[in-house]
Amino acid sequence: MRAGPGRAAVACSVLDNPWKSPLLWGVSSADVREVYAEGGNYSMTLGDGVATCRVWRRPDVSRDVGAAYAREMVGMFQRVAREPALRVRGAVMDLREATLSWGPVTQAALGEMFTTLEAASRRIAVVAADNALQMMSISSLLKAHAPKFGRVFGSPDDAFRWAGMNRHAFG
């Protein structure tokens, strides 16, 4: 995992960055996002007040290793929750490329991530795959661990819009 003072900034144009939506960020030609952390099956960047975590499936690793990656991510979300609210208003977790189901260790880790952001009054928008099982699992976890600040979305644009809202203006 990479994080800390040696973090890099990456510039992405609207055309080459699927996270960048002209509707969300205006007419700007570039969005500078800081690489906050990277792991075996995830990466997190920060920019425009939103922490963006993308998780992908790794068929080459065991279920235990995948669960260990999820436990690593708990620490990453704890660090994000300690960032000043002006720097991170909310988070988007994209699970569209992640495995569609997971075991109890990963389930508990996801619950911890969501609880951490809820306790810090940070919005957590989870982008689920177009799969009823994953959508139901995520909805249940958010209801239990982030009932006020957690939402599940099918669209990254909707997730970013919601996660980046100023909570003082929109609650």
N, C-alpha and C positions, 0 to 999 in steps of 0.2 A: 504494500500500500504506500502511496506517495502523498504526502501532505506536509504542511508547515511552511517555513520561511522560504524554501526553495520553489514555491509554486510558480507555475508558468501561466502566462496569459495567452489566450489564443484568440485570433480575430476570425470571425466567420461572417460571410456575406449572407444576405437573405436567400440567395439562390442555392448556396451549398450547405446550409445548415437547416435540417428539418425542425430544429427547435425554434428557429427564428420565424416569426410571423409578422408581416408588415402591419397587420391589424393591431398587434400587441405593442410593437415597439416603434411605430411611426415610419417615417420615410428614410430613416438613417440607413446608410449604405453598409455599415459594419457594426457588429455587436461584439465588444470585447468581453470574453468570459474567462474567468480564472479557473484553471484546473485545481480543484480543491483536494480531491483524493481519487485514487485509482486502486482497484483490486483485481482479483482473479476473474470476476464476472460482472464488474460494475465500474462506473466512473461517475464522478460528481464534479460539476462546474458551478461557479457562482457568477451571476451577472444580473443587472437590472433588478436587484432585490429578491431574486429567486435562486434557490439552490436546486439544481437539476441533477437528478440521479437516474442513470439508465442502467438497467440490469438485463443481462442476456443469458441464455441457456448455454451450458457447457457440457455437452454429452460426453466429453473426454474425462470428466472428473466424477468421483463417487458422490453419493448422496451425503456422506459425512463431510467431504471437502466442501460441497455446496453449502451445507449448514454452517461450516466454519466461516465461509465468506459472509453469510448473513449475520453471524455474530460480530464480525469485523465492522459491518455496516452500522451496527448499533452504536459503536464508538464514534463513527463518523457523524451520525445524526445527533449524538450528544454534543459534539463540537459545534455543529451547525446551530443547535438551539442556544448555545452560549454566545454566538455572534451577536453584535448589536442589531436591534430591530431595523435600523435604517439600512444596514447592509443586507440582511436577510429577513424579508417579510413573510416568506413562505417557501414551500418546497414542492417540487413536482417529482414524483417517482414513476418512471416509465417501466412498466412490467410487460409490455407487449411482446418483447422478445424473450422473456423469462419462461421458465417451465410453467406449465399450466396448473400444477398442483405441487405441494411440498409437504414435508414431514413436520413432526411436532417441534423440533428445534428451530427450524426456519419460521414456523408459525409463531412461536414465542418471540423470536427476534423481531419479526415484523410488528408484533404487538408492542414491544418495547420501543421500537423506532417511533411508532405513532403516538404512544404515550408521552415520550420525550418532547415531541413537537407540540402536542396538546398542552402539556404543562407549561411550556414556554409561550403559549398563545400564538403559535405560528401555524399558518394554514398548511395543510398537507393534501395535495391533489395527486391521486394515484390514477395513472392512465393504465387501464386494464386491457388485456387482449380481447378480441371479439370472441369470447368463450364464456358461456354461462357459469361454469364451475369456478373459473378464476374470478369472475365478476362477483359471484355470490360470496366466495371466500374473503375477498377484499372488503366488500360491503359489510360483512359480519365483523371483521377485524376493526374496521373504522368505527362502526357503531359501538363496539365494546371499548376501544382504546382512544378514540378521538371523535367523540360525538359532536362536539362543538366546532372543531376546526378541520375535520377530515371529510373529504368528498372523493367519490370515485367518478372517473370520466372515461369516455370512449375516444375522446379527441384531445390531442396535445394542445391545440389552440385554446379550447375551453378550459383545460387544466391550468395553462399558463395565465390566462386572463384572471381566473379565480384566485390562484395562489399569489399573484402579484398585486392584488388589490390592497390598498391601504386600509388596514383593519380599523383605524380610527374613524375613517370616513364611512366604511361599509359594515363594520362590526363583524 
